Structure formats: structure tokens, C-alpha cells
């Protein structure tokens, strides 16, 4: 269940960033500038980076959804290793980046949502995402 929540919640910032036509309030605070104060080149660059970030949230959300829908029901061990790695590889650096923005600039970046995703994965690793794996016996991951 925790993994499904992480996947669902990842779509919100993904779509927000992908579909935005200007930067977020925390970006304005970090730069100490409003969107209108930026020249077109900087606006274009920042929007492109935001679109990449948005796609970055959507991609793991879709991958997690596919793993949960197709590999987990078959008790595929490889999927049960891949999913936490996917969360760690995406949300670890994202947490680091948002904490960096918060500590170095005047902004308060949304670091807590990244920390919550990592914490939810820890909850998932303690049991709720792995039903049946311990009962499946040796070789279950080979399917």
C-alpha cells in the first residue's frame, strides 16, 4: 500500500511541473525575483528544467504502478528489489537538492515530501509491500 501511495502522490508534482507556465513560489524566493523580472531566455531555461523535473516525477510513478500491477502479484523478487531502488535513486537526490535549496537560499523548498516518500518506502520494506514473498519459498523470484 505504501508503494501505491508513493506512486500516486508522485504524479501531482510531476503534472504540476510539467504543465506550469512559470516557476513556483519557492523558486521566486530562491532567486529573490518574480517570474516577470526574468528575461525570456531564463524563463525558457527554467521552464525546460521544470518540465524535465515533472517528467522525472511521472516516470517513476508509472514504473512503480507497472511493477505493482504486473510483477508484484507474481511475487517476482526482481521487482521487489527494483521498486525500492527506483524510489531511492529518484527521491534520494531529489531530497538532497531540495534540502540544499532550503539551506543555501531564502526559499523553503518542499523537501519534506521527498523525505516522506523515502520514509514510506521504509514502511513498505518492513512488510506491507511484500505480501507472499516470505511464503513463496526458494526460487519465487525466478518467475
C-alpha positions in Angstrom: 0.0 0.0 0.0 2.8 2.5 0.8 4.3 1.9 -2.7 1.0 2.6 -4.3 0.7 5.9 -2.3 4.2 6.9 -3.3 3.3 6.3 -7.0 0.0 8.2 -6.8 1.4 11.1 -4.9 4.4 11.4 -7.4 2.0 12.2 -10.2 0.9 15.5 -8.5 4.3 17.4 -8.6 5.0 15.7 -11.9 2.0 17.1 -13.6 2.3 20.4 -11.8 5.9 21.0 -13.0 5.2 19.5 -16.5 2.2 21.8 -17.1 3.4 25.0 -15.4 3.9 28.2 -17.4 6.0 29.9 -14.7 8.1 28.9 -11.7 6.8 28.1 -8.2 6.8 30.5 -5.2 9.8 28.6 -3.7 11.7 29.3 -6.9 10.9 33.0 -6.7 12.1 33.0 -3.1 15.3 31.2 -4.0 16.1 33.6 -6.8 14.7 36.6 -4.9 13.0 37.5 -8.2 9.5 37.3 -9.6 8.8 35.5 -12.8 8.2 38.7 -14.7 11.6 40.0 -13.7 13.4 37.2 -15.6 14.3 37.7 -19.3 12.8 35.3 -21.8 16.0 33.2 -22.1 16.0 32.5 -18.3 12.2 31.9 -18.3 12.7 29.4 -21.1 15.5 27.6 -19.4 13.7 27.4 -16.1 10.5 26.1 -17.7 12.5 23.5 -19.6 14.2 22.3 -16.3 10.8 22.2 -14.6 9.4 20.1 -17.4 12.3 17.7 -17.1 11.7 17.6 -13.3 8.0 17.0 -14.0 8.8 14.1 -16.3 11.2 12.9 -13.6 8.3 12.5 -11.1 6.0 10.9 -13.6 8.4 8.3 -14.9 9.0 6.6 -11.5 5.3 6.9 -10.7 4.4 5.0 -13.9 7.2 2.5 -13.3 6.1 1.8 -9.8 2.5 1.4 -11.0 3.6 -1.1 -13.6 5.7 -3.0 -11.1 2.8 -3.1 -8.6 0.3 -4.2 -11.2 2.2 -6.8 -13.1 5.3 -8.0 -11.2 4.2 -7.9 -7.6 1.2 -10.2 -8.0 3.5 -12.9 -9.4 5.8 -12.5 -6.4 8.7 -11.5 -8.7 11.7 -11.0 -6.5 13.5 -8.7 -9.0 10.5 -6.3 -8.9 10.7 -6.2 -5.1 14.3 -5.1 -5.3 13.8 -2.8 -8.3 11.0 -0.8 -6.7 12.8 0.4 -3.6 15.9 1.1 -5.7 13.7 3.2 -8.0 12.4 5.2 -5.1 15.9 5.6 -3.5 17.5 6.6 -6.8 14.9 9.2 -7.5 13.9 10.6 -4.1 17.4 10.5 -2.5 18.9 13.0 -4.9 15.7 15.0 -5.0 15.7 15.2 -1.2 19.3 16.3 -1.3 18.6 19.0 -3.9 15.6 20.4 -2.1 17.4 20.5 1.3 20.3 22.3 -0.5 17.9 24.9 -1.9 16.3 25.4 1.6 19.7 25.7 3.4 21.5 27.9 0.9 18.8 30.2 -0.3 15.9 32.2 1.2 13.5 29.6 -0.1 11.8 26.8 1.7 11.8 24.1 -0.9 9.3 21.2 -0.5 12.0 18.8 0.9 9.5 17.2 3.3 7.5 15.4 0.5 10.7 13.8 -0.7 11.6 12.7 2.9 8.1 11.3 3.3 8.4 9.3 0.1 11.6 7.7 1.4 10.0 7.1 4.8 7.0 5.5 3.1 9.4 3.2 1.3 11.0 2.2 4.6 7.5 1.4 5.9 6.9 -0.7 2.7 10.1 -2.5 3.3 9.1 -3.5 6.7 6.2 -5.6 5.4 3.2 -4.1 3.7 4.6 -4.1 0.1 6.0 -7.6 0.2 3.0 -9.9 0.9 3.5 -13.5 -0.1 7.3 -13.2 -0.6 8.2 -15.0 2.6 5.6 -17.7 2.0 6.6 -18.2 -1.6 9.7 -20.2 -0.7 13.0 -20.5 -2.5 13.1 -19.6 -6.2 10.0 -17.5 -6.1 11.9 -14.6 -7.6 12.9 -16.5 -10.6 9.4 -16.3 -12.2 
